[in-house]
Amino acid sequence: MHPGIYIRNKDELLDALVDRVFAEIELPEVGGDWRAEVRRRCLSARTVLARHPWALALVETRTSPGPATLRHHDAMLGVLRAGGFSLQMTAHAYAIVDAYVYGFVLQEASLPFDSGDSANAVADSIMEGFAAGDYPHLVEFATQHVRQPGYHFGGQFEFGLDLILDALAVRGDATPTA
């Protein structure tokens, strides 16, 4: 928001706030390697949305997008189209990528722990109520994965993103759209 700009109502304020968030997300470069550009944009979006968790509830609800939001969506569509995706596959790709990014950020922000010791404390607290032999898979996961040194839930993000991008590359109809 710039000094001297008049905001008439709450909706305009919310639109301006969402536009400001989109302005912080790195734009993918149309004409670059689609996979690398989408990946870079998703990593940036995760970082920005984690910094502004309040924005998650707003980003897809606004009906009057600002220029930064429009540039962002246009660039994402352009990257996918230039990467050879049909309009239909572009729609699928954009929807699944954003659903993953937004969903991961929401889940990460909602967890009752950060990582390391706090994850261990939550796991211990949950498991202390288990009777011997109850929930063996959950106990295995907690003790042999979550409670291991260096565990960080956020470390799962790039694995999932790469899995989605790999699937889009295989499933997509990526042939250049000259």
Residue, then its C-alpha position, 0 to 999 in steps of 0.5 A: m500500500h502506498p501513502g496517499i491511497y484511500i481505502r474505502n472499505k474493509d473489502e478494499l483493505l483485504d484486497a490490498l493486503v492479499d495483493r501485498v502478500f502476492a507481491e512478496i511471492e517470487l514470480p515464475e519466469v515465463g519461458g524458463d524451465w516450467r518445473a524449475e520455475v513452478r518449484r521456485r515459486c512454490l518454495s517462495a509461496r510457502t515462505v511468504l505464507a508462513r510469514h503471513p499465516w492470516a493470509l491463507a484464509l483470504v488469498e482465494t476468497r477475494t473477488s477484486p484481485g490487485p495488480a500483483t495478484l493478477r501478475h502472479h496468476d498470469a505468470m503461473l499460467g504462462v509458465l505452464r502454457a509455455g511448458g507445453f501444458s494444454l489449458q485443461m492440464t494447466a488448470h489441473a496443474y495450477a490447482i493441485v500445486d496450490a492446493y498442496v502449498y496452501g494445505f501444507v502451510l496450513q497444516e504446518a502452522s496448525l501443528p502443536f509443535d515446531s520441531g525437535d524437542s517440542a515434537n518429542a514432547v507432544a509425541d511422548s504426551i500422546m503415547e503415554g496414554f496408549a496401552a501396550g500393543d495399541y496403535p503399533h504403527l503410530v508408535e513405530f512412526a513416532t519413535q523411529h521417525v518423529r523422535q529422531p534427531g533432526y526431525h522437522f515436519g517442514g522437511q516433508f514439503e520439498f519431497g511432496l512438491d517434487l513428487i507432484l512436479d514429477a507426476l505432472a511431467v509424466r502425466g502432462d501433455a507437455t509439448p511446446t506451445a509455440 
